[in-house]
Amino acid sequence: MNTKAYGAHAGDKPLEPMRITRRAPGAHDVQIDIAYCGVCHSDIHQVRSEWAGTLFPCVPGHEIVGRVSAVGRHVSAFEVGDLVGVGCIVDSCKHCEECDAGLENYCDGMVGTYNSPTPDEPGWTLGGYSQRIVVHERYALAIRHPETQLAAVAPLLCAGITTYSPLRHWNAGPGKKVGIVGIGGLGHMGIKLAHAMGACVVAFTTSGSKREAAKALGADEVIVSRNTEEMAAHSKSFDFILDTVAAPHDLEAFLGLLKRDGAMTLVGAPATPHPSPNVFNLISRRRSLAGSMIGGIPETQEMLDFCARNGIVADIELIRADQINEAYERMLKSDIRYRFVIDVATLAD
């Protein structure tokens, strides 16, 4: 099946229109006509070969929403016409300990939505900057938001689950003081989700100009992390800190804000490593420094349903497909509040 897409032929080349091939739906597959696809910072890292192993042509995109247009004969979970999403995972081994636990994101055989090996042409997966995609029904997700919110739902498939999973795992909720470091594509979702979970939410930013924006998202308080007095006032007071920043930075000051047995989890993926923290900042109060990567399929569905019940979507700017290169440059300058989403209908223009 020939499909229009936007992708790059090399790491130093801009994204451009191209044609790709999608397989016909198999017995357990759903075919999805893509309506919108969110733009993730990891798309830039991968398509520009800042992360090793990029395969070209590369068609990014793993924040996909659309409507089912065909189903395989054994598909039971979806029907033609259903609103669905596809996140970062389109396959896994299906039988390891992680898959059995619904943690396909930690399966050694996880297949990413783009740039992962697949029998399909051209030999690796091609993502959501395209008109349609075909996936096994296990990796499709039901969307229960109103259709009018569909574009703003798209970033939940990565930014939403990337922040929801650690917040749930480390029990963010009533009575907990939760910090969110960074107010960007990930951070703005972390603030919204932690607030909806009932936690006391404190946002950290390097810019005082973001105070009101963070409070509008649900932050109870905003700290400028470069202000040593503001930071010191919260010493040893946080149960949990979620660090969403995708650039190398000093972790030390944030670790000092954790209570005994507090945890700080990293979800931002920088192109180069963070400076190593002082181990004594951890062992002196039994603090933990951890990482988290997206979420499994069951948890991603749980997140989507939680967001639908609580009226949570991403704050987005909708763009045409031919604006994607400009959008990448704006993302690198942090010139977006807070997530770009491609209107895939513009691929047909």
N, C-alpha and C positions, 0 to 999 in steps of 0.2 A: 504494500500500500504506500503510494507516494504522498509525502506530507511536506508542506512548507514549514521552514524553521529558520531560526537565527542562530548562528554559531561562528566560530573562528577556525581558521585553517592553520594557525600557528600562534605561539604565545606572544609574538610581537606584532600581530595583525589585529585590526579591529573586527568586531563581530559584523556579519553581513548575512543577507538572505541566502538560503541554500535549500536544497531538496534532500530529504532523508527518507528511508524506507522503514515502515513499521510492519511487524508480522501480523498475519490474520489471527483473530482471536482463537485460542485453543479451547479445549473442553472446560477449563477452569479459569479462563481469562475474561476480563472486562475491557471493552474498548471505550475510551473516554475522549469525547470532543472537548478540548481544553478551552475554557473561557478566559481564565486569568492565570498568570504565573508570577509569583513574587520573586524579587531579586535579592539574593543573599550575598553577604560579603565574601563567603566562601566561593561563590561563583567567580569572583574576580581573581582570587588566589589560584583557582584551578585553571581557568581559561588563559591566564597569563603565565602559566608554568611556574608560579611562585611556590607551589607545592609540587613535589616530584611526581613524575609518572603520568602527566597529562597526555591523553591520546587525542590525536587530531584526525578528522575534524571533531571539535568539542562543541556540543550543544548543551549549555548549562540549564539549570532550573529544577528545583526540587520543592517548590511550594506551589503545587498544582491544584486547581479546582476546575470542575467542569461537569458535564452531564454524560451519563452512560449512553452510548449510541449502539452498542451491540454486546451480547453476552454469549459465552460458550454454553454448550448443551448441559453441562453439569454444574453451572453456577447457580447457587441457591440464595446468596446473600443480597444480590442486586438485580434490578430490572432495568430495562431500557427506560430512560427518562429520569432516573435517580440522580440527585446532586451528590457528587463524591469528590474526594480529595486524594492526592497521592503526595506523600512526603519524601523523605530522604532514602527510603528503602523500597526496592521492588522485588527482592528475592532474598532467600537465606537457605541454609541447609535443611531447615524444618525439623530436625531430629536431635540436635544437640541439647545440652542442659540449658543453654541460654534461650534457644527457640522454644523449648518445652515450657520455660518460665515466662514466655511472652516478652523476652528481652532480645529480640532479633537484632537490635542495634549493637549488641556485643557478640554476636555470632561471628566466628572466624570466616564463615562463608557468606557474610552479608554482601548483597549486591546493591550498590548505590544507584540512585536514579539516573546518574550520568557518570561516565568515565570508569565504569566497572566492567569486567569481562562478561560477555554474554554470547550465546550462540547466534543471536540475531545479527543482521547486517548493521554495521561493518565489523562486528566482533567485540564491541563495547557499547555500553548503554548511552543513549542520547536523551537529554532531559526535556524539560517542560517549556523551553522557548520554542514551542512548536504547536501545530494545530491539533494533534491528537497523540495519544499514547495507549499502549496495550499492556496490562499488568495482570498477574494472577490475582484472583479475588481476595486472597488472604491479605494483600498489601494495599487494597483500596479501602477508603474510610468514608463512612456516612457523614454527610453534612446536614445539620438540622437547624442552622441559622436561616433566617429569611433570605430568599434569593437576592433581594436588593442589597444585602451585605456581602455578597459572594466575593467581590474583589478584595474586600478588607479581611475576609477569612483566609485568603491564600497564605499570608505570612505565618499564620498559626501552625502550618504544616512543618515549619522549621523553627522560626523564632519562638513560636508559642510552646512547642513541646520541649525545646532546648532549655527553656526557663521553668516550665511547669514540672518537669521530671525531678530536678534537684530540689525544688521547693517542696514537693510532695515527699520525696525520699527523706529529707531532713526535717520533716514535720512542721513546716511553716503553718501558722494558724493562730488562733486566739491565745493571748498570753505570751507570744514569742515576739522578740524584737529582731527584725530582719533588715539587713542592709542590701541595697542593690547598687553595685558600682558600675557607673556608666549609664547614660540616658540616650541610647541610640536604638537601633533596630531590635536588639535583644533586650536591653535594659528597660525600654518603655513597656515591653510585654511583662517583664519581671515585676515591675511596679504594679501594673494592673492586676496581675494574677495574685501576688502576695496580699494586696489590699482585699481582693475578693475572698481570699482564704481566711481573712480576719486578723492577720498579723499587724503589728505596729511597723510601718514601713518607713525606712530612712533611705533616701537616695543620696548617692555620692556623685559629685560632678567636679570637673576642674574649672567650670565657668559659672560664676554667680548669676549670669544672665538666664540660666536655665531653671532657676528656683521656682518661678511661678508655673512654668510648663510642667515640671515634675510634680508639683502639688496638684495640678489639674488632672494628672494621670492617676493620682491616688496616694502620693507620698504624704506621710504625716509630718515629715521634717526633711530638709535638704541641707547637706553639708558640702561646703566647698573643700575638697580634699587637700588643696594647697594651703589652706588656712590652718596652721598648727593649733591655734586656740580652739577652733571648732572641733577639730579631731580629738584633742585632748579631753574635751568635755564629755566625750563618749567612751573613754577608756574602759575596757573590761565590761562592756554592757550588752554586747550583741550575742544572741543565741546562734545566729546564722548570717553569713554574708555571701551573696551571690555576685561573683565578679564576671561581668559580661564584656569587658574591654578586649578588643581584638588586636591590641598593639602591646609590645613589651613595656612593662612598667614595674615599679617597685611594689612588692606585695607586703613589705614589712610593716608599714604603718597601719594597714588594715588588719593584719593578724593581731596586733596589739589592742584592737578594739573588741576582740572576742572574750567572752566569759570563759571560766573554766569549763571544759568540755564543749566549747563552741566549735563550729566548723565553718570553714571558708571553702567554697567550691568554685572552680574555674570552668567557664564554658566558652569564653572567647578563645579563638584559635589564632595566635599571632604567627606571622611568617618566620620570626626568629624568637628564641626562648626569652622568658622573663629572667631578670636577675634572681639568683638563688636566695631564698630567705634564710635568716639566721635560725638554725635549728633550736636554739634556746628559747625562741619566742613560741615554739610549739611545745617543747617538753616541760616548760616551767608551769603551764596551766592545762596540760593534757588537751591542747588544741589540735584540731585536724585540718590539714590542707588536702583537698580532694579535687577530683575532676568529674565531669559528667558529659555524656555525649548523646544528644537527641533523646529518644525514648523508643520503647518497643511499640508494636502495633496496638496491642490492647490499651496501653497507657496513652497513646496518641488519640485513640478513640475516646477514652475517658476525658482527656483534655478538651477535645472538640465539644463534647457534650457539656462539660463544665462551663466552657465559654458561651455556648448557646444558652444555657440556663441563666447565666449572669450577664448576658448582653455584651460580652467582651469580643472585640475585634481589634485589629491593628490600625494604627493611624497611618494612612497611606497617601501617596501621590501616584495617580494613575498615569501611565505613559504609553505612547505608541511603541511598537516594536522597533521602529527606526530611530528611536531616541535612546536606545540602550547604551551606546558608547558614551554619550553625554551623561547619562545617569551614572555610569561607572565613575567618571571623573568627579561628578558631584558627590558621590558616596565617599570617595577618598578625601574630599574636603569637608566631610560631615555636613554637607549642604542638603539635608533631607530630614524631615520630621514625619515619619521615622522609617518608612519602608517604601521603596518603589515597587509597583506592581504593573506588569505588562498586560495591556488589553490585547489578547491574542487575536481577536477579530481583525486587528489592523494588519496582521500578516497577510490577509487576503487582498489588501489594497494594491 
